[in-house]
Amino acid sequence: MKHIIILLLSVLTISAYGQDKYNYVYFNKLTELDGTDYVLATIENTGKMYTTNSTSLLFINARTGQSKQIDFPKGSFIEKIEQIKIDSFQINRVMITARTVNLNNDKSIDWDDPTQIIMLSTDGQEKVQLTEDNFFVRTWLINRHTGTIVIAGHTDTNNNGKYDKTDKSQVLLYDLKTLKLIVRI
């Protein structure tokens, strides 16, 4: 009996000591922003079992070393990062497609929540979310001849967090220079 108690206490001590109590910060991807002095880094702060606690972007001036961090809400995740550079319109921005809102109010932000389109300046100083929180982006296209972005999706008009008959399909047209809505179709 004494051996079993000693073994049991040893196992409990080892398992408690082996628990990972720290978060880890990863710089996952570095991207040079064409036509600027900036490099964009993605940062993920993960905890136990590699669950993402937070996601951030870090804009680093490669000439001066100054940086600007853009934080997203806890549990959000970035799907795509793309630089939009159209010299004929003097447009140079970073477009982020990300899920940042828990619209259906379940446990966490997941695939059932809407994707937002967010525009950032190449130095990270300006951040504009183009689509509303309840707009589900299906697809988008950059028109480089007009300097616009066309976004197709639907608005959750009955606020139930999912696509159904009462929701309204729409096409949004934004000017990439001013980041203003031109028309809602």
N, C-alpha and C positions, 0 to 999 in steps of 0.2 A: 504494500500500500504506500509505503514511504517513497518507493521508486516511482510510482505512478504520479504522486503529487509533485515530486521534483521534476519529472518529465513534463507534466502539464504546465507548471510554472515556467520552465525553460522555454517551452513552445510559445507561451503567451508573451514572454519577455522578448524573444527573437522576433515574433510577428509585429509587436508594437514598435520595436526599434527599427524594423524594416520598412515602416510606413514612410512614404515620401511626403514630407510636410512643406515642400517648397514649390514655388512656381518657377517655370523656366521661360525665358524670353528668347525667341528665335528671330533672327533676321533672315527671312526665307528667300527673298528675291531682291536683287539690285537691278535697277533699270536706269540707263542714261536717258535723260530727257533731251531730245534732239533740239539743237538751236539755243540751248541754255547752259548755264554753269551747274545745273542741278542734277542730282541723282536721286531716284526714288527708291526707298527701301520699304518692304512690307515687314511688319512686326507682329508676331503672335505671342501672346502671353498664355501659356498652357499650365495646367495643374495636373493633378493625379489622373492617370489613365489617358493622358494627352487630350483632355477635353479643353477646348479653347475658351478661356475666360474673357479675353478681349482681343480685338484686332485694331491695329493702328497703321498709319502710314507716316514715314519720316522723309521729309524733303531735306536733302543735304546739299549745301552749296559747296561744290568740289573745289572752288577757288579760295573761299574764306573759312570754310569749316562750320559756318553757322547752319543751324537746322531749325525746322518747324515740324512739330508732330501734330497729326490729325488723328483724333481718337474717334472710334465708332462705339455705339452702345454695346454693353456686355452681351455676349452670345451672337452678335452679328457676324456675318462672314462676307468677304469680298469674292465675287464670282470672276470678274474680269477688270483689268486695268489696261487702258489704251490711251496713247497720246494722240491727240487730234491736232495736226499741224497743217494749216492751209495758208500758205504764204500770200496768195492773191487777196485774201481777206484779212490779213494780219491776225490770224487765229492760231493760238498755240495754247492748248489746254490739255488737262488730263481728265479722261472720263472714267468713272468708276461705276460698275454695275454691282450692286450689293444688296443683301437682305439685312435690313437694319431695324425692322419693326415687327413686333409680335402682334399682328393684326387680329388673329383669332384667339388671342389670350390663352393659349395652351401653355405647356411647360416651358417652351423655349422657341426661339426663332428657328424655323425649319423650312422645308421645301413647300409647305402650304402657305407660307407668308409671301407677300409681294416683293418683287425686285424693284429697287429704286435706281434711277439714273442720277448720278451726282457729278457735277463738274467742278474741277479744282483748277486754280491757276498753277502754272509750272513752278512757282516758288512756295505753294501751299498756303498763301496768305488769304486767298479767296475760296470759299466753299459755297456752292449753290446746288441744292437738291432740285432738279427739274420736275420730277414726277411727284405727285402728292402721295402721302402715306397709304391711301386706300386705292391707288392705281396699280394694277398688276401689269407689268410690262411683259409683252409676249415677244416682241422683236423690235429692232430699231435699225436705222440706216443713216449713215452720214452722206449727205449730198455735197460733194466737194465743189460743184459748179455754182451752188447757191449759198454755201456757208450755213447750211441748216442741218438739223437732225429731225428725222421723221420717226416717231415712236408709235407703235400699235399695241393695244392692250384693252383692258376693260377696267371700269370703275366699280367698286363694290358699293352699289347704291343702297342696299338694304343693311349694310354693316354686319353681315354674318361671317365675314372672313373667308368666304369661298365663292367660286363662280357658279351662278345659277341663272335662271330665266330672267330675273328682274334686273340683273347687272347690265350696264350699258357698255357695249364695245365702242372704242373711240380710236381716232388717230390724232396725235398731237404733233404740231410743227413748231419747232423752236429755232430762233436765230442764235447761232453759236457765238457771235460777237457780243451781243447784249445779254444773252441767256434769258430772253423774254419769249413768252408764248406768242406765236404769230396767229395760229388758228387752231381750233378744236373742232374736228369733223366727226 
